[in-house]
Amino acid sequence: MVTAGLGAAFVPALALAGGLPAGVAATSLSALGGRHLSAMHRAYRTGASPAVAVTVTALMAAGRAVTPAVSSGVEKT
């Protein structure tokens, strides 16, 4: 519907990383605020498992690719 000019869509910036179809334009609506994502995992004495560490690192890298201000935000409780 958007490509046909019959609609509009609100999508996160990460969804635009692959580019836009012909005839579709995007604009930033910073007044809408941001999104805070958290990743939680079971804590072990040795730290995060290798799989968790790789997954969190990949998610943070993807976020930084579209939003340079992505924080590591690592918290230990």
PADODO-479746 format. One record per residue: z, y, x of N, C-alpha, C, O, CB in turn; residue number from 0. Coordinates in steps of 0.2 Angstrom, whole numbers, always signed. Each point is the difference from the previous one (the first is absolute). Glycine has a CB too. Example, Ala and Ser with C-alpha at 12.3 -4.5 7.8 and 13.67 -1.06 7.14 Angstrom:
% PADODO-479746
+-------+-------+-------+-------+-------+-------+-------+-------+-------+-------+-------+-------+-------+-------+-------+-----+
!  n.zz !  n.yy !  n.xx ! ca.zz ! ca.yy ! ca.xx !  c.zz !  c.yy !  c.xx !  o.zz !  o.yy !  o.xx ! cb.zz ! cb.yy ! cb.xx ! seq !
+-------+-------+-------+-------+-------+-------+-------+-------+-------+-------+-------+-------+-------+-------+-------+-----+
!   +39 !   -28 !   +66 !    +0 !    +6 !    -4 !    +0 !    +6 !    +4 !    +3 !    -1 !    +5 !    +3 !    -5 !   -14 !   0 !
!   -10 !   +11 !    +7 !    +1 !    +6 !    +4 !    +3 !    +5 !    -4 !    +1 !    +6 !    +3 !   -11 !    -9 !    +3 !   1 !
+-------+-------+-------+-------+-------+-------+-------+-------+-------+-------+-------+-------+-------+-------+-------+-----+
This chain:
% PADODO-479746
+-------+-------+-------+-------+-------+-------+-------+-------+-------+-------+-------+-------+-------+-------+-------+-----+
!  n.zz !  n.yy !  n.xx ! ca.zz ! ca.yy ! ca.xx !  c.zz !  c.yy !  c.xx !  o.zz !  o.yy !  o.xx ! cb.zz ! cb.yy ! cb.xx ! seq !
+-------+-------+-------+-------+-------+-------+-------+-------+-------+-------+-------+-------+-------+-------+-------+-----+
!    +0 !    -6 !    +4 !    +0 !    +6 !    -4 !    +0 !    +6 !    +4 !    -3 !    +5 !    -1 !    +9 !   -11 !    -8 !   0 !
!    -2 !    +6 !   +15 !    +0 !    +6 !    +4 !    -7 !    +1 !    +3 !    -2 !    +6 !    +0 !   +14 !    -8 !    +3 !   1 !
!   -15 !    -3 !    +0 !    -7 !    +1 !    +3 !    -5 !    +3 !    -5 !    -4 !    +3 !    +1 !    +7 !   -13 !    +7 !   2 !
!    -2 !    +8 !   -15 !    -5 !    +2 !    -5 !    +2 !    +7 !    -2 !    -4 !    +2 !    -4 !    +3 !   -14 !    +0 !   3 !
!    +6 !   +15 !    +6 !    +2 !    +6 !    -2 !    +4 !    +1 !    -6 !    +0 !    +5 !    -4 !   -10 !    -1 !   +10 !   4 !
!   +13 !   -10 !    -9 !    +3 !    -1 !    -6 !    +8 !    +0 !    +1 !    +3 !    -1 !    -5 !   -14 !    -4 !    +0 !   5 !
!   +13 !    +6 !   +11 !    +7 !    -1 !    +0 !    +3 !    +2 !    +7 !    -4 !    +3 !    +4 !    +3 !   -12 !   -11 !   6 !
!    +7 !    +9 !    +8 !    +4 !    +2 !    +6 !    +5 !    -5 !    +2 !    +2 !    -4 !    -5 !    -4 !   +16 !    +2 !   7 !
!    +4 !   -12 !    +9 !    +5 !    -5 !    +2 !    +5 !    +3 !    +5 !    -2 !    +4 !    +4 !    -6 !   -14 !    -6 !   8 !
!   +14 !    +8 !    +2 !    +5 !    +2 !    +5 !    +1 !    -7 !    +4 !    +2 !    -5 !    -3 !    +4 !   +14 !    -5 !   9 !
!    -7 !    -8 !   +14 !    +0 !    -6 !    +5 !    +4 !    +3 !    +6 !    +0 !    +5 !    +2 !   -11 !   -11 !    -6 !  10 !
!   +15 !    +1 !    +7 !    +3 !    +2 !    +7 !    -5 !    +1 !    +5 !    -5 !    -3 !    +0 !   +15 !    -3 !    -3 !  11 !
!    -8 !   +10 !    +8 !    -5 !    +1 !    +6 !    -2 !    -6 !    +3 !    -6 !    +0 !    +2 !   +12 !   +11 !    +0 !  12 !
!    -2 !   -16 !    -1 !    -2 !    -6 !    +3 !    -6 !    -3 !    -3 !    -4 !    -4 !    +3 !   +16 !    +2 !    +0 !  13 !
!   -13 !    +3 !   -10 !    -5 !    -3 !    -4 !    -7 !    +3 !    +2 !    -5 !    -3 !    -1 !   +13 !    +0 !    -8 !  14 !
!    -7 !    +9 !   +12 !    -6 !    +4 !    +2 !    -3 !    -1 !    +7 !    -5 !    +2 !    +2 !    +9 !    +6 !   -10 !  15 !
!    +0 !   -12 !   +12 !    -1 !    -1 !    +7 !    -7 !    -4 !    +1 !    -3 !    +1 !    +5 !   +15 !    -2 !    -3 !  16 !
!   -15 !    -2 !    -7 !    -6 !    -4 !    +1 !    -6 !    +4 !    -2 !    -6 !    -2 !    +0 !   +12 !    -8 !    -2 !  17 !
!    -5 !   +17 !    +0 !    -5 !    +4 !    -2 !    -1 !    +0 !    -8 !    +3 !    -4 !    -3 !    -9 !    +2 !   +14 !  18 !
!    +2 !    +7 !   -13 !    -1 !    +0 !    -7 !    -7 !    -2 !    -2 !    -5 !    +1 !    +4 !   +13 !    +9 !    -4 !  19 !
!    -9 !   -12 !    -6 !    -7 !    -1 !    -3 !    -4 !    +6 !    +0 !    +3 !    +5 !    -1 !    +1 !   -15 !    -5 !  20 !
!   -11 !   +10 !    +6 !    -4 !    +5 !    -1 !    +2 !    +4 !    -7 !    +0 !    -4 !    -5 !    -9 !    -2 !   +12 !  21 !
!    +9 !   +12 !    -7 !    +1 !    +4 !    -6 !    +7 !    +1 !    -2 !    +2 !    +3 !    -5 !   -12 !    -7 !    +2 !  22 !
!   +15 !    +1 !    +7 !    +7 !    +1 !    -1 !    +3 !    +4 !    +5 !    -1 !    +0 !    +6 !    +2 !   -11 !   -11 !  23 !
!    +3 !   +16 !    +3 !    +4 !    +5 !    +4 !    +7 !    -1 !    +0 !    +3 !    -2 !    -5 !   -12 !   +10 !    +4 !  24 !
!   +13 !    -7 !    +6 !    +7 !    +0 !    +0 !    +3 !    +6 !    +2 !    -2 !    +4 !    +4 !    +2 !   -16 !    -1 !  25 !
!    +6 !   +14 !    -6 !    +4 !    +5 !    +2 !    +7 !    -1 !    +1 !    +2 !    -5 !    -4 !   -10 !   +12 !    -2 !  26 !
!   +12 !    -4 !   +10 !    +7 !    -1 !    +1 !    +4 !    +4 !    -5 !    -1 !    +6 !    -1 !    -1 !    -9 !   +13 !  27 !
!    +7 !    -1 !   -15 !    +4 !    +4 !    -5 !    +7 !    -1 !    +3 !    +5 !    -3 !    -2 !   -12 !    +0 !    -8 !  28 !
!    +9 !    +7 !   +16 !    +6 !    -1 !    +3 !    +6 !    +2 !    -4 !    +6 !    -2 !    +1 !   -12 !    +5 !    +9 !  29 !
!    +5 !    +1 !   -16 !    +5 !    +2 !    -4 !    +3 !    -6 !    -4 !    +6 !    +1 !    -2 !   -11 !   +10 !    +1 !  30 !
!    +2 !   -16 !    +1 !    +2 !    -6 !    -3 !    +6 !    -4 !    +4 !    +3 !    -4 !    -3 !   -14 !    +3 !    -3 !  31 !
!   +11 !    +3 !   +12 !    +6 !    -3 !    +4 !    -3 !    -6 !    +4 !    -6 !    -1 !    +1 !   +14 !    +5 !    -9 !  32 !
!    -4 !    -8 !   +11 !    -2 !    -5 !    +4 !    +3 !    -7 !    -2 !    +3 !    +0 !    -5 !    -4 !    +8 !   +15 !  33 !
!    +0 !   -13 !    -6 !    +3 !    -6 !    -2 !    +4 !    -3 !    +6 !    -2 !    +1 !    +6 !    -8 !    -3 !   -13 !  34 !
!   +15 !    -1 !    +5 !    +5 !    -3 !    +5 !    +0 !    -7 !    -1 !    +2 !    -3 !    -5 !    +5 !   +13 !    +6 !  35 !
!    -9 !   -14 !    +4 !    -1 !    -7 !    +0 !    +6 !    -3 !    +5 !    +1 !    +2 !    +5 !   -14 !    -2 !    -8 !  36 !
!   +16 !    -5 !    +0 !    +5 !    -3 !    +5 !    -2 !    -8 !    +0 !    -2 !    -3 !    -4 !   +11 !   +12 !    +1 !  37 !
!    -7 !   -11 !    +9 !    -1 !    -8 !    +1 !    +7 !    -2 !    +2 !    +3 !    +2 !    +4 !   -15 !    -1 !    +0 !  38 !
!   +14 !    -6 !    -8 !    +6 !    -3 !    +1 !    -1 !    -8 !    +2 !    -4 !    -3 !    -3 !   +10 !   +11 !    -5 !  39 !
!    -2 !   -10 !   +12 !    +0 !    -7 !    +2 !    +7 !    -3 !    +2 !    +5 !    +4 !    +1 !   -17 !    -2 !    +3 !  40 !
!   +13 !    -8 !    -4 !    +6 !    -3 !    +2 !    +1 !    +1 !    +7 !    -4 !    -1 !    +4 !    +3 !    -8 !   -13 !  41 !
!    +7 !   +11 !   +11 !    +2 !    +2 !    +7 !    +3 !    -6 !    +3 !    +4 !    -4 !    -3 !    -2 !   +16 !    +0 !  42 !
!    -4 !   -14 !    +9 !    +2 !    -5 !    +4 !    +4 !    +3 !    +6 !    -2 !    +6 !    +2 !    -7 !   -14 !    -6 !  43 !
!   +13 !    +4 !    +7 !    +3 !    +3 !    +7 !    -5 !    +1 !    +5 !    +1 !    +5 !    +4 !    +9 !   -11 !    -7 !  44 !
!   -15 !    +3 !    +3 !    -6 !    +1 !    +5 !    -4 !    +6 !    -2 !    -5 !    +1 !    +4 !    +6 !   -13 !    -1 !  45 !
!    -1 !   +15 !    -9 !    -4 !    +5 !    -2 !    -5 !    -3 !    -5 !    +1 !    -5 !    -3 !    +0 !   +11 !   +14 !  46 !
!    -6 !    -2 !   -12 !    -5 !    -2 !    -5 !    -4 !    -6 !    +3 !    -1 !    +0 !    +6 !    +0 !   +12 !   -11 !  47 !
!    -2 !   -16 !    +0 !    -4 !    -5 !    +3 !    -7 !    +3 !    +2 !    -1 !    +5 !    -2 !    +7 !   -14 !    -6 !  48 !
!    -9 !    +5 !   +12 !    -7 !    +3 !    +3 !    -5 !    +1 !    -6 !    -3 !    +5 !    +1 !    +5 !   -11 !   +10 !  49 !
!    -2 !    +2 !   -16 !    -4 !    +2 !    -6 !    +2 !    +6 !    -3 !    -5 !    +4 !    -2 !    +3 !   -16 !    +1 !  50 !
!    +8 !   +13 !    +0 !    +2 !    +7 !    -3 !    -2 !    +5 !    +4 !    -2 !    +6 !    -2 !   +12 !   -12 !    -4 !  51 !
!    -8 !    +6 !   +12 !    -2 !    +6 !    +5 !    -7 !    +1 !    +0 !    -2 !    +6 !    +0 !   +12 !    -9 !    +7 !  52 !
!   -14 !    -2 !    -7 !    -8 !    +1 !    +0 !    -2 !    +4 !    -6 !    -4 !    +4 !    +0 !    +3 !   -14 !    +7 !  53 !
!    +4 !    +7 !   -13 !    -2 !    +3 !    -6 !    +2 !    +7 !    -1 !    -4 !    +4 !    -2 !    +5 !   -15 !    -3 !  54 !
!    +5 !   +13 !    +7 !    +3 !    +7 !    -1 !    -4 !    +4 !    +5 !    -2 !    +6 !    -2 !   +13 !   -10 !    -1 !  55 !
!   -13 !    +2 !    +9 !    -4 !    +4 !    +5 !    -7 !    +1 !    -3 !    -2 !    +6 !    +0 !    +9 !   -11 !    +9 !  56 !
!   -10 !    +0 !   -12 !    -7 !    +1 !    -3 !    +1 !    +5 !    -6 !    -5 !    +4 !    -1 !    +2 !   -16 !    +5 !  57 !
!    +8 !   +12 !    -8 !    +0 !    +4 !    -6 !    +1 !    +7 !    +2 !    -3 !    +5 !    -2 !    +8 !   -14 !    -4 !  58 !
!    -1 !   +10 !   +12 !    +1 !    +7 !    +2 !    -6 !    +3 !    +3 !    -2 !    +6 !    +0 !   +14 !    -9 !    +2 !  59 !
!   -16 !    -1 !    +2 !    -6 !    +2 !    +3 !    -5 !    +2 !    -5 !    -4 !    +5 !    +1 !    +6 !   -13 !    +8 !  60 !
!    -3 !    +4 !   -15 !    -4 !    +2 !    -5 !    +2 !    +6 !    -3 !    -4 !    +4 !    -2 !    +2 !   -16 !    +0 !  61 !
!    +8 !   +14 !    +1 !    +3 !    +6 !    -3 !    -2 !    +6 !    +5 !    -2 !    +5 !    -3 !   +11 !   -12 !    -3 !  62 !
!    -8 !    +6 !   +12 !    -1 !    +5 !    +5 !    -8 !    +2 !    +0 !    -2 !    +5 !    +2 !   +12 !    -9 !    +5 !  63 !
!   -14 !    -1 !    -8 !    -7 !    +1 !    +0 !    -2 !    +5 !    -5 !    -5 !    +4 !    +1 !    +3 !   -15 !    +3 !  64 !
!    +5 !   +12 !   -10 !    -2 !    +5 !    -5 !    +6 !    +5 !    +0 !    -2 !    +6 !    -3 !    -4 !   -15 !    -4 !  65 !
!   +12 !    +8 !    +9 !    +5 !    +5 !    +0 !    +4 !    +0 !    +6 !    +4 !    -4 !    +1 !    -3 !    +3 !   -13 !  66 !
!    -3 !    +6 !   +17 !    +3 !    +0 !    +6 !    +8 !    +1 !    +0 !    +3 !    -2 !    +5 !   -14 !    +6 !    -1 !  67 !
!   +14 !    -2 !    -9 !    +7 !    +1 !    +0 !    +4 !    -6 !    -2 !    +6 !    +0 !    -2 !    -9 !   +12 !    -1 !  68 !
!    +0 !   -18 !    +3 !    +3 !    -6 !    -2 !    +6 !    -1 !    +5 !    -1 !    +0 !    +6 !    -9 !    -5 !   -11 !  69 !
!   +16 !    +4 !    +2 !    +6 !    -1 !    +4 !    +2 !    -7 !    +1 !    -2 !    -4 !    -4 !    +6 !   +15 !    +0 !  70 !
!    -1 !   -13 !   +10 !    +2 !    -6 !    +1 !    +5 !    -2 !    -4 !    +0 !    -6 !    -3 !    -3 !    +7 !   +15 !  71 !
!    +8 !    +3 !   -14 !    +5 !    -1 !    -5 !    +4 !    -6 !    +1 !    +2 !    -3 !    -5 !    -9 !    +9 !    -3 !  72 !
!    +8 !    -9 !   +14 !    +3 !    -6 !    +0 !    +7 !    +1 !    +0 !    +4 !    +4 !    +3 !   -12 !    -8 !    +4 !  73 !
!   +11 !    +1 !   -12 !    +7 !    +0 !    -2 !    +4 !    -7 !    +1 !    -3 !    -5 !    -2 !    +1 !   +15 !    -6 !  74 !
!    +7 !   -10 !   +11 !    +4 !    -6 !    +0 !    +6 !    +1 !    -4 !    +4 !    +5 !    +1 !    -8 !    -8 !   +10 !  75 !
!    +6 !    -2 !   -15 !    +6 !    +0 !    -4 !    +4 !    -6 !    +1 !    +5 !    +0 !    -3 !   -11 !    +7 !    -6 !  76 !
+-------+-------+-------+-------+-------+-------+-------+-------+-------+-------+-------+-------+-------+-------+-------+-----+
